[in-house]
């Protein structure tokens, strides 16, 4: 059946389906852009919800609208694929996301834990933030997305945005986001910005009151995290905002100790220039 779909041989697809009852995987229709075979399947489909989710992969706005009009449930979760909205956001498809939301999709439904390697059990907002898609983030927020929702790892959308998206960080903060939410490892968005050397994001977070002294479960502050990844520019920002350069973690290590251990020469020099304790 897969090869019949690949070849776009609609007669052969119909023959195999009707005469031999061969099971069809809906993802093959979209993967090989065989809209005609998909519509043949849809004509006799009993699971409209599944058709709705997979229809998004054709990137034809009228297709999901048609399927919804036939009675597909907009918030249905389809096996490991999640909802139609989750799929639209994961595909960075703003137009489809708007169509689905306008049809009444719940912006706070969660993706299955196995759905995405970048976002475990998160909402559409988590996915949009992780994908650095400001337009979809704005769209979701305008439809009531919970800005403080946490995924399986207790990450909020801010944790994802803090890695590399200043504009989304600012947008989320303008909607009343809790800035110092700690994930399952005790890390805040500022820890993420520090580790990923997102200097401008760190500045925004600090301007909005992020706790520069917050410790993760290992007792490490954001400054410790800059030492792990040689995030010199962000370390400079943290020090200028009063980070304690001699703070120790649960193992008694300062940021300087970590930087020396990992041979981060530039950041070692920075810490020494700020009177870091050599002990």
C-alpha positions as CSV (number, residue, x, y, z in Angstrom):
1,X,0.0,0.0,0.0
2,X,2.8,2.4,0.8
3,X,4.3,2.0,-2.7
4,X,0.9,2.6,-4.2
5,X,0.6,5.8,-2.3
6,X,4.1,6.9,-3.3
7,X,3.3,6.3,-7.0
8,X,0.0,8.2,-6.7
9,X,-1.8,5.3,-8.3
10,X,-5.3,6.0,-7.0
11,X,-6.8,3.0,-8.7
12,X,-4.3,0.7,-7.1
13,X,-4.8,2.3,-3.7
14,X,-8.5,1.9,-4.0
15,X,-8.2,-1.7,-5.1
16,X,-5.9,-2.7,-2.2
17,X,-8.2,-0.9,0.3
18,X,-11.5,-2.3,-1.0
19,X,-10.5,-5.8,-2.2
20,X,-7.7,-6.8,0.2
21,X,-8.6,-4.6,3.2
22,X,-5.0,-3.5,3.6
23,X,-4.5,-1.1,6.5
24,X,-3.5,2.4,5.6
25,X,-1.3,4.7,7.6
26,X,-2.6,8.2,7.2
27,X,0.8,9.7,7.6
28,X,1.9,8.2,4.3
29,X,-0.7,10.3,2.4
30,X,0.8,13.5,3.7
31,X,4.4,12.3,3.6
32,X,4.1,11.6,-0.1
33,X,1.7,14.4,-0.8
34,X,-1.0,12.2,-2.1
35,X,-4.1,14.3,-1.5
36,X,-6.3,12.4,-3.9
37,X,-5.8,9.1,-1.9
38,X,-6.3,11.0,1.3
39,X,-9.7,12.2,0.1
40,X,-10.7,8.7,-1.0
41,X,-9.9,7.5,2.5
42,X,-11.7,10.4,4.1
43,X,-14.8,9.7,2.1
44,X,-15.3,6.5,4.0
45,X,-13.5,7.3,7.2
46,X,-15.0,6.5,10.6
47,X,-12.3,8.4,12.5
48,X,-12.7,12.0,11.5
49,X,-10.5,13.2,14.4
50,X,-7.5,11.3,13.0
51,X,-8.2,12.7,9.5
52,X,-8.2,16.2,11.0
53,X,-4.8,15.9,12.6
54,X,-3.2,14.4,9.5
55,X,-4.9,16.9,7.2
56,X,-2.7,19.6,8.6
57,X,0.3,18.1,6.9
58,X,-1.0,19.1,3.5
59,X,-0.8,22.8,4.4
60,X,-4.2,23.4,2.7
61,X,-6.3,25.7,4.9
62,X,-9.6,24.6,3.5
63,X,-8.9,20.9,4.2
64,X,-9.1,21.0,8.0
65,X,-12.0,23.4,7.8
66,X,-13.9,20.9,5.7
67,X,-13.2,18.0,8.1
68,X,-14.3,20.1,11.1
69,X,-17.5,20.9,9.3
70,X,-18.2,17.1,9.0
71,X,-18.0,16.8,12.7
72,X,-14.4,16.2,13.7
73,X,-13.8,17.1,17.4
74,X,-11.4,20.0,17.4
75,X,-9.7,19.0,20.7
76,X,-9.4,15.3,20.1
77,X,-6.1,13.7,20.9
78,X,-5.0,11.2,18.3
79,X,-2.7,8.5,19.7
80,X,0.8,9.8,20.0
81,X,0.1,12.8,17.7
82,X,-1.7,15.0,20.2
83,X,-4.3,17.5,19.1
84,X,-4.6,19.4,15.8
85,X,-3.4,22.6,17.5
86,X,-0.3,20.8,18.9
87,X,0.6,19.6,15.4
88,X,0.0,23.0,13.9
89,X,2.3,24.7,16.4
90,X,4.9,22.1,16.2
91,X,5.0,22.6,12.4
92,X,5.3,26.3,12.8
93,X,2.2,26.7,10.8
94,X,0.7,30.0,11.9
95,X,-2.2,30.0,9.5
96,X,-3.3,26.5,10.5
97,X,-3.0,27.4,14.2
98,X,-5.2,30.4,13.7
99,X,-7.8,28.2,11.9
100,X,-7.8,25.6,14.6
101,X,-8.1,28.2,17.4
102,X,-10.9,30.0,15.6
103,X,-12.7,26.8,15.5
104,X,-12.6,26.5,19.3
105,X,-9.4,24.6,20.0
106,X,-8.3,24.6,23.7
107,X,-4.9,26.3,23.7
108,X,-4.0,24.5,27.0
109,X,-4.3,20.9,25.9
110,X,-1.0,19.1,26.4
111,X,1.1,17.1,23.9
112,X,1.8,13.5,24.7
113,X,5.1,13.0,26.6
114,X,6.5,11.1,23.6
115,X,5.4,13.7,21.1
116,X,8.4,15.9,20.8
117,X,12.1,15.6,21.7
118,X,12.1,19.3,22.5
119,X,9.0,19.6,24.7
120,X,7.8,16.9,27.0
121,X,4.1,17.0,27.8
122,X,3.9,20.7,27.1
123,X,1.2,22.9,25.7
124,X,1.1,24.6,22.3
125,X,2.7,27.6,24.0
126,X,5.7,25.5,25.0
127,X,6.1,24.3,21.5
128,X,5.8,27.8,20.0
129,X,8.3,29.2,22.4
130,X,10.7,26.4,21.8
131,X,10.4,26.9,18.1
132,X,11.0,30.6,18.5
133,X,7.8,31.5,16.8
134,X,6.6,34.8,18.2
135,X,3.6,35.1,15.9
136,X,2.1,31.8,17.2
137,X,3.0,32.7,20.8
138,X,1.0,36.0,20.3
139,X,-1.9,34.1,18.7
140,X,-2.0,31.6,21.6
141,X,-1.9,34.2,24.3
142,X,-4.7,36.1,22.5
143,X,-6.8,32.9,22.8
144,X,-6.2,32.4,26.5
145,X,-3.1,30.2,26.6
146,X,-1.9,29.7,30.2
147,X,1.4,31.6,30.3
148,X,2.4,29.8,33.5
149,X,1.7,26.3,32.3
150,X,4.4,23.7,33.1
151,X,5.4,20.7,31.1
152,X,6.5,17.3,32.4
153,X,9.9,18.7,33.4
154,X,8.2,21.7,35.1
155,X,9.5,24.1,32.4
156,X,7.3,27.0,31.5
157,X,7.3,28.6,28.1
158,X,9.8,31.1,29.6
159,X,12.4,28.4,30.2
160,X,12.3,27.6,26.5
161,X,12.3,31.2,25.4
162,X,15.2,32.1,27.7
163,X,17.5,30.0,25.6
164,X,17.5,32.2,22.5
165,X,14.4,34.4,22.1
166,X,14.5,37.9,23.7
167,X,11.3,39.0,21.9
168,X,9.3,36.0,23.2
169,X,10.7,36.5,26.7
170,X,9.5,40.1,26.7
171,X,6.1,39.1,25.3
172,X,5.6,36.4,27.9
173,X,6.6,38.7,30.7
174,X,4.1,41.3,29.5
175,X,1.4,38.7,30.2
176,X,2.0,38.3,33.9
177,X,4.4,35.4,33.8
178,X,6.0,34.1,37.0
179,X,9.6,34.9,36.4
180,X,11.3,32.6,39.0
181,X,9.5,29.3,38.4
182,X,11.9,26.4,39.1
183,X,11.9,23.3,37.0
184,X,12.4,19.7,38.3
185,X,16.1,20.5,38.7
186,X,15.4,23.8,40.5
187,X,16.5,25.8,37.5
188,X,14.9,29.1,36.5
189,X,14.7,30.9,33.2
190,X,17.8,32.9,34.3
191,X,19.7,29.7,34.8
192,X,18.9,28.8,31.2
193,X,19.9,32.2,29.9
194,X,23.2,31.9,31.9
195,X,24.1,28.5,30.6
196,X,23.3,29.4,27.0
197,X,25.1,32.7,27.1
198,X,21.9,34.7,26.2
199,X,23.2,38.0,27.5
200,X,20.4,40.2,26.4
201,X,17.8,37.8,27.7
202,X,19.5,37.7,31.1
203,X,19.4,41.5,31.1
204,X,15.6,41.5,30.4
205,X,15.0,38.9,33.1
206,X,17.0,40.9,35.7
207,X,15.2,44.1,34.7
208,X,11.9,42.4,35.4
209,X,13.1,41.2,38.9
210,X,14.6,37.7,38.3
211,X,16.3,36.4,41.4
212,X,20.0,36.5,40.6
213,X,20.8,34.4,43.7
214,X,18.3,31.6,43.0
215,X,19.9,28.2,43.5
216,X,19.0,25.0,41.7
217,X,18.8,21.6,43.5
218,X,22.6,21.3,43.4
219,X,23.0,24.7,45.0
220,X,24.2,26.4,41.9
221,X,23.3,30.0,41.0
222,X,23.1,31.3,37.5
223,X,26.7,32.4,37.7
224,X,27.7,28.8,38.3
225,X,25.9,27.9,35.1
226,X,27.9,30.4,33.1
227,X,31.1,28.7,34.2
228,X,30.0,25.3,32.9
229,X,29.5,26.6,29.4
230,X,32.0,29.5,29.2
231,X,29.2,32.0,29.0
232,X,31.5,35.0,29.6
233,X,29.2,37.8,28.3
234,X,26.3,36.7,30.5
235,X,28.6,36.2,33.5
236,X,29.7,39.8,33.1
237,X,26.1,40.9,33.1
238,X,25.4,38.9,36.3
239,X,28.4,40.2,38.1
240,X,27.4,43.8,37.2
241,X,24.0,43.1,38.7
242,X,25.5,41.9,42.0
243,X,25.9,38.2,41.6
244,X,28.0,36.7,44.5
245,X,31.2,35.5,42.8
246,X,32.2,33.4,45.9
247,X,28.8,31.6,46.4
248,X,29.3,27.9,46.8
249,X,27.1,25.0,45.7
250,X,26.3,21.9,47.7
251,X,29.7,20.4,46.8
252,X,31.5,23.6,48.0
253,X,32.4,24.8,44.6
254,X,32.5,28.4,43.4
255,X,31.9,29.5,39.9
256,X,35.7,30.0,39.6
257,X,36.3,26.4,40.7
258,X,34.0,25.1,38.0
259,X,35.5,27.3,35.3
260,X,39.0,26.1,36.2
261,X,37.9,22.5,36.3
262,X,36.5,22.7,32.8
263,X,39.5,24.8,31.6
264,X,37.3,27.9,30.7
265,X,40.3,30.3,30.5
266,X,38.4,33.4,29.5
267,X,35.8,33.2,32.2
268,X,38.5,32.3,34.7
269,X,40.2,35.6,33.9
270,X,36.9,37.4,34.2
271,X,36.2,35.9,37.7
272,X,39.7,36.7,38.9
273,X,39.3,40.3,37.7
274,X,36.3,40.5,40.0
275,X,38.3,39.3,43.1
276,X,37.1,35.7,43.1
277,X,38.3,33.7,46.1
278,X,41.1,31.4,45.0
279,X,40.4,28.9,47.7
